[in-house]
Amino acid sequence: MTTSAKTDAPAVRAALQQLVDYAGLFPPAQLQMAPALGEYASARGGPFAWMLGRFIVPASRIGEVLQVCAPDVEPVSLSVILDAGAQPRTWLANVQDALSQLCGLRSSETRVRIEALELALPPLATQRETYDASIGQFAAALRQASLDDVPAFVELPRDERWSGELNRALYAMARHRLGAKLRCGGVVPQAFPGAHDVAAFLAAAIGEYDLPIKCTAGLHHPVYHHDASLDVMMHGFLNVLAASAFARAGAPHAELASIIECTDVDRLRPGAPGLSAQQLHETRETSFIAYGSCSFSEPVDDLQAIGIL
């Protein structure tokens, strides 16, 4: 792993500004609410607070956030997961209920600030169905709740229909001005998509439809590597960021897959060819918005270890 290049401070700042949304409530950290909010507050007061984005919380647990947060402190910036379940028959009603509650919260509560929404679609019930209907229903529910000004990221179920439905679903998200969410891993090896699947997602979402994207799960470290505990290749957030920048520039699928699998830090380093401060700024503003991590210290420590911070 090469680490000889000098640090390009403007490019590093453009690449990492508010990149990490904190997901301490979720596995593998899975902290209770008070410790998770404590970790988030500590990061907000630390030297790398400029890298920190939002606090990720399920809609069903915002009440716990309010119990912990004092009214006289800086509001907590939230990315809210609409935990509507996976049952197609009840999913839409659950989404509508959650959005209605968030609408009321946004107009009355000063302790939190709703800055993003995340939603997993339910699996398709029949082979004839596509995701067009549920994506359109979600967009309509956002308008009805007066939350269509909040960035929203939609995740497809990672099942046998993911590849075949991906392009059509991303087109529907673009039509309704929604963002897309990619799950890059989990707690079992099967949860990790291959490099070509990640490349296909980036090529379509960013390269073809110019969608904002958010990533979640599995991006624990900056660079693509083998994880011995799961015996799986784990994706790196610098790899995904670099591939997103190249997808914006129209790079073909094969090149994006090569970047996803790259282990050469200098090729991925902010300031490297194709990753100038301007290119990274544009990528972060319009394409790769953020990724969720259950640790904030871990990516910071890793970036320091490879000489980027």
SVG drawing of the C-alpha trace seen along z (x, -y; Angstrom):
<svg xmlns="http://www.w3.org/2000/svg" viewBox="-52 -28 59 44">
<polyline fill="none" stroke="black" stroke-width="0.4" points="0.0,0.0 1.7,-3.2 1.6,-6.3 4.3,-8.5 2.3,-11.4 2.1,-14.7 -1.2,-15.8 -3.2,-18.3 -5.0,-20.2 -7.7,-21.9 -8.5,-18.6 -8.7,-16.8 -11.0,-19.4 -13.2,-19.2 -13.3,-15.4 -14.1,-15.0 -16.2,-18.0 -19.2,-16.6 -18.6,-13.2 -19.4,-11.0 -22.9,-10.7 -22.7,-9.1 -24.6,-5.8 -23.6,-4.7 -27.1,-3.3 -26.6,-0.6 -24.5,2.6 -21.8,3.3 -21.5,0.5 -25.2,0.5 -24.9,-2.0 -27.8,-3.1 -29.2,-6.5 -27.4,-8.5 -23.9,-7.1 -24.4,-7.5 -25.4,-11.1 -22.5,-11.6 -20.1,-10.3 -21.7,-12.6 -21.4,-15.6 -17.7,-14.7 -17.0,-14.5 -18.7,-17.9 -16.3,-19.4 -13.2,-17.7 -10.5,-18.8 -12.1,-16.9 -15.6,-18.2 -15.5,-19.5 -15.7,-15.9 -18.8,-15.1 -22.3,-15.2 -25.6,-14.2 -26.7,-11.9 -28.6,-8.9 -31.7,-7.9 -34.8,-5.8 -38.0,-7.9 -39.4,-5.6 -36.6,-6.7 -36.6,-10.4 -38.5,-10.6 -35.4,-9.2 -33.3,-11.9 -35.5,-14.5 -35.4,-12.9 -31.6,-13.1 -31.0,-16.5 -31.2,-19.7 -33.2,-22.6 -30.4,-25.1 -27.7,-23.3 -27.0,-23.4 -29.6,-21.5 -28.7,-18.0 -28.6,-17.6 -30.5,-14.4 -30.7,-12.0 -33.9,-10.2 -34.5,-6.6 -38.1,-6.0 -38.4,-2.6 -41.6,-1.6 -41.0,2.1 -40.8,4.5 -44.4,5.5 -45.8,4.1 -49.4,3.9 -48.5,1.7 -45.4,-0.1 -47.0,-3.1 -49.3,-3.8 -46.2,-3.6 -44.3,-6.0 -47.2,-8.5 -47.5,-8.3 -43.8,-8.8 -43.7,-11.8 -46.7,-13.4 -45.0,-13.1 -41.7,-14.6 -43.6,-17.5 -45.1,-18.4 -41.7,-18.0 -39.9,-20.2 -42.4,-23.1 -42.3,-22.8 -39.0,-21.4 -35.8,-23.4 -33.6,-20.6 -33.2,-18.7 -32.9,-19.7 -34.1,-17.2 -31.6,-17.5 -32.1,-14.2 -34.4,-11.3 -33.6,-7.7 -36.0,-5.0 -35.8,-1.3 -38.4,-0.2 -40.3,3.1 -39.6,6.1 -41.7,6.5 -44.7,8.8 -45.0,10.2 -42.7,10.6 -44.8,8.2 -44.3,5.3 -41.5,2.7 -40.4,0.1 -42.0,-2.7 -45.2,-2.7 -43.6,-2.7 -41.1,-5.4 -43.9,-7.6 -46.0,-7.0 -43.0,-8.1 -42.6,-11.2 -46.3,-12.0 -46.2,-11.4 -43.2,-13.8 -45.2,-16.5 -48.3,-15.8 -46.2,-16.2 -44.5,-19.3 -41.1,-17.6 -40.3,-17.4 -37.6,-20.1 -35.6,-17.7 -33.1,-15.5 -34.4,-11.9 -32.4,-8.8 -34.2,-5.6 -32.7,-2.1 -33.7,0.9 -34.0,4.3 -30.8,6.2 -32.4,9.4 -32.3,11.4 -34.1,8.5 -31.7,5.8 -29.6,5.8 -32.5,6.2 -34.6,3.4 -31.7,1.0 -31.7,-1.1 -35.5,-1.5 -35.7,-2.4 -32.9,-5.0 -34.7,-6.6 -37.9,-6.8 -35.9,-8.4 -34.5,-11.0 -38.0,-11.7 -39.2,-12.4 -36.1,-14.3 -35.1,-11.8 -31.6,-10.5 -30.4,-6.9 -28.9,-4.9 -26.4,-2.1 -25.8,0.5 -22.1,1.5 -22.0,4.2 -23.3,5.5 -22.7,8.1 -22.6,11.1 -20.5,11.7 -23.6,11.9 -24.4,8.2 -21.3,7.0 -22.0,6.2 -19.2,7.0 -17.1,4.3 -19.0,4.6 -22.4,4.1 -21.1,1.0 -19.7,-0.2 -23.0,0.4 -24.8,-1.6 -22.4,-4.5 -22.4,-4.5 -26.2,-4.6 -27.0,-6.8 -24.3,-9.4 -23.1,-8.9 -26.4,-8.5 -29.1,-10.1 -27.0,-12.6 -28.5,-11.5 -27.2,-12.4 -26.3,-9.3 -25.6,-8.2 -23.9,-5.0 -24.3,-3.0 -22.8,0.1 -19.5,1.7 -17.4,-1.4 -15.5,-1.2 -12.1,-2.0 -10.8,-4.3 -9.4,-1.7 -10.6,1.6 -9.2,4.5 -9.8,8.0 -11.6,8.3 -10.4,11.4 -13.3,11.6 -15.9,12.0 -13.5,13.4 -14.8,10.8 -13.4,7.9 -14.6,4.8 -15.2,1.6 -13.3,-1.7 -15.0,-5.1 -12.1,-6.7 -12.7,-4.1 -16.4,-5.0 -15.6,-8.7 -13.0,-8.4 -15.3,-6.2 -18.1,-8.7 -15.9,-11.5 -14.9,-9.4 -18.5,-8.5 -19.4,-12.2 -16.7,-12.5 -18.3,-9.6 -15.8,-6.9 -16.9,-3.4 -18.1,-0.6 -14.8,1.3 -12.8,-1.7 -15.1,-2.3 -14.9,1.3 -11.1,1.0 -11.2,-2.0 -13.6,-0.3 -11.0,2.6 -8.0,0.3 -5.7,0.7 -3.1,-2.0 -3.7,-4.9 -2.0,-7.3 -4.4,-6.6 -7.3,-7.4 -5.7,-10.3 -7.5,-13.7 -5.4,-15.7 -4.5,-12.7 -5.3,-12.8 -9.0,-13.2 -9.5,-14.1 -8.6,-17.8 -10.2,-20.0 -12.7,-21.3 -13.6,-17.9 -14.1,-16.6 -16.0,-19.6 -18.5,-19.1 -18.7,-15.4 -19.5,-16.0 -22.0,-18.8 -24.0,-16.9 -23.2,-13.2 -21.6,-11.4 -23.3,-13.3 -22.3,-11.3 -21.9,-7.8 -23.0,-6.3 -20.5,-5.0 -21.1,-3.5 -17.7,-5.0 -16.3,-8.5 -12.9,-7.9 -12.2,-4.9 -12.1,-6.7 -10.2,-9.6 -7.6,-7.3 -7.2,-5.4 -6.9,-8.6 -4.2,-9.8 -2.4,-6.4 -2.2,-6.7 -1.1,-10.4 -4.3,-12.0 -5.1,-13.8"/>
</svg>
